[in-house]
């Protein structure tokens, strides 16, 4: 209901909207500059594993300094939520404190792949290549070895420890360090991120390859890198694909039947080009892959990308000049309805809907989401499992068609010259999200 994912951001939103009564400001303590800056960043709505890195990027403090201040706050107040409440009481945190992390520029394009060593290359050369790559990605040689064993090799912690002749706790420590560096929380998402960084090689599964799979199973395969706990994976994939949870389980059982672990399936999907090296996402949507990175959208003269979130499966059309027919702003529920959807689901949605039926799409890089514009009309549901309608009466800023403008650099992925989205194409998002996503019929991709 609050539109946030963490308890920290929920506490701040509840105090800001007076769902909980804000405390009277006492100014009883004046924290130091660094501690105050970290304290003000506590409401940021990012996963706990990413919070120190985001605070470090936002404040300019070193990661060790941020960890130290966070530790002191958590010892003093026992929980982040209690620290946020205390921050309100002391005037450190106010209703104007931001909950979204600062916008980041899209990552630079990946370098050209290094030539693979010939089959006759010695083991020493191969080891040197892996060590050089790991060093370039700021991962030690031992961490690279542990990463390889746990992902592409499919070993458990105990098996990897026995192979390296160390204690399982040491392997676990290296795994956690890699997770922190990649800013993810699961081994599945870490595998996908490592493949996109060229830290791991794709896996040719040989006899264990699942072979040809039906379309539903391929859609599930594409969503496998989602950065959610294993217990929530089925629900997340169901929401991303529109399949029912029993069907998702059937597809996962089909993919895992050959004995491949989930990280290995991701590496095999990379080898088979079912997944692609798109910019990594904290939500880990994990869309489609190629061993060679797909060329990104063309850059403008100022270096910005036409589609920094890569929402479109192909090259985006050149933007047109002039204002959209609604002007620079529109009121939700009066002139237009705005369907809010995650960037990952938007990619999958646009890849399955013919380009001839695309409606206007606004990219929101600041929250890695997108807005689909449709007619304002009564609908039986205002929130589905895969998307939600922006509340009626909300004033939505619209970017200019020929430039990235507005908060967070929002932009038109599909311009306002396209006809508004039709109800039949959005119905599965807002009403029938338990049914399969509409099939790709008719039209050609732009």
Helices and strands as residue ranges (DSSP letters): H 7-16, H 33-40, H 48-59, H 63-77, H 80-90, H 123-136, H 141-150, H 157-164, H 168-182, H 187-196, G 206-208, H 215-222, H 230-241, H 245-256, H 262-271, E 329-331, E 336-342, H 343-352, G 355-357, E 361-364, E 369-375, E 388-389, E 395-397, G 407-409, E 411-414, H 423-430
